[in-house]
Amino acid sequence: MIIIEWDERNREHFREHSRCTPAQVEDVLLARCHGPRRRQRKGPPGQQRRFRYEGQPCGGRFLVVIAAVRASGLVLRPTTCWPLVGVDRMRYLSWRKTARLR
């Protein structure tokens, strides 16, 4: 079971930028309606592992969500998000088609 970690700091970030809501972020991270594409982001050694999730919340918008992985990989702390557009969106849709065939 995956747990989404929210605190005042990351909630405030999402409120300030209003690019997506916590509910949309949870839809993507928990794959409530559509499976997300997950890729690890590169960072300096010793830094928390961060992943880029490309997905579509139940409401239909396409999003990129960046989340840090904590503990045993079952706790995700969202840090930011933005709309998934252009070539990245087309690549995600292509991936989603092929992911269903596997």
Backbone torsions as a table, in degrees:
resi	resn	phi	psi	omega
1	MET	NA	127.2	-179.7
2	ILE	-90.3	137.0	178.5
3	ILE	-112.7	132.2	176.2
4	ILE	-95.9	124.1	-177.1
5	GLU	-96.5	115.2	176.4
6	TRP	-113.9	139.7	170.9
7	ASP	-139.5	177.9	-175.6
8	GLU	-62.5	-33.4	-177.5
9	ARG	-64.9	-51.0	-178.2
10	ASN	-76.3	-30.0	174.0
11	ARG	-62.6	-41.7	179.2
12	GLU	-63.2	-41.9	178.5
13	HIS	-58.5	-45.6	-179.4
14	PHE	-67.3	-35.8	176.9
15	ARG	-66.7	-44.0	-178.2
16	GLU	-61.1	-42.9	-173.7
17	HIS	-91.7	-19.2	176.5
18	SER	39.9	40.5	175.5
19	ARG	-86.5	-26.7	177.2
20	CYS	-160.7	160.4	-177.0
21	THR	-97.5	160.6	174.9
22	PRO	-57.1	-35.0	178.8
23	ALA	-64.7	-40.8	178.1
24	GLN	-65.5	-40.8	178.4
25	VAL	-61.1	-45.1	179.7
26	GLU	-65.3	-37.1	175.9
27	ASP	-56.8	-44.0	-179.0
28	VAL	-69.7	-51.3	-175.1
29	LEU	-65.3	-34.6	-177.7
30	LEU	-94.6	1.3	178.9
31	ALA	53.3	47.4	-177.0
32	ARG	-66.4	-38.7	-177.0
33	CYS	-120.0	-35.5	-178.6
34	HIS	-139.8	143.8	179.7
35	GLY	-71.2	134.5	177.3
36	PRO	-86.5	152.5	171.6
37	ARG	-92.6	125.7	-176.0
38	ARG	-116.3	131.0	177.1
39	ARG	-136.7	137.4	179.1
40	GLN	-75.3	138.5	177.1
41	ARG	-92.4	144.5	178.6
42	LYS	-80.6	143.1	178.4
43	GLY	-154.5	174.0	179.5
44	PRO	-65.0	151.5	178.1
45	PRO	-57.4	140.9	178.9
46	GLY	89.1	-14.2	178.7
47	GLN	-77.7	150.7	176.3
48	GLN	-55.5	143.5	176.3
49	ARG	-68.3	134.9	177.4
50	ARG	-124.8	143.6	179.8
51	PHE	-124.5	149.2	174.6
52	ARG	-102.7	120.7	177.7
53	TYR	-108.2	123.9	174.4
54	GLU	-108.1	127.2	-177.6
55	GLY	-164.6	-176.4	-178.7
56	GLN	-130.0	115.2	176.0
57	PRO	-66.1	169.9	-179.3
58	CYS	-59.5	-27.8	-179.1
59	GLY	-74.2	-10.9	174.3
60	GLY	107.2	-23.2	179.2
61	ARG	-68.8	148.5	175.6
62	PHE	-97.0	134.8	-175.3
63	LEU	-134.9	154.8	165.9
64	VAL	-109.5	128.0	178.2
65	VAL	-122.8	130.7	174.6
66	ILE	-102.8	129.4	-178.5
67	ALA	-139.3	140.5	174.6
68	ALA	-87.3	143.2	179.3
69	VAL	-100.0	128.9	-179.6
70	ARG	-118.1	166.0	175.0
71	ALA	52.4	-129.3	-174.7
72	SER	-89.6	19.8	-178.8
73	GLY	89.2	3.2	-178.8
74	LEU	-98.8	-6.6	179.5
75	VAL	-114.2	122.5	178.9
76	LEU	-114.7	131.2	177.4
77	ARG	-114.1	104.1	179.3
78	PRO	-65.4	137.5	-179.5
79	THR	-114.3	-32.8	177.9
80	THR	-163.2	169.4	176.1
81	CYS	-157.3	163.6	175.7
82	TRP	-159.7	164.9	179.6
83	PRO	-65.4	142.0	175.8
84	LEU	-93.6	112.8	-174.0
85	VAL	-133.7	170.7	171.9
86	GLY	62.2	-138.9	-176.7
87	VAL	-61.8	-38.2	179.7
88	ASP	-61.8	-39.9	178.2
89	ARG	-65.2	-42.6	179.2
90	MET	-63.9	-39.0	177.7
91	ARG	-65.4	-40.2	178.3
92	TYR	-62.2	-47.1	-179.4
93	LEU	-62.4	-38.2	176.8
94	SER	-65.2	-43.7	177.3
95	TRP	-60.7	-43.6	-177.5
96	ARG	-62.6	-38.1	177.1
97	LYS	-63.1	-45.6	-178.3
98	THR	-74.0	-29.2	178.8
99	ALA	-65.2	-32.8	178.6
100	ARG	-68.2	-28.2	-177.1
101	LEU	-79.5	-16.4	-177.1
102	ARG	-76.8	NA	NA
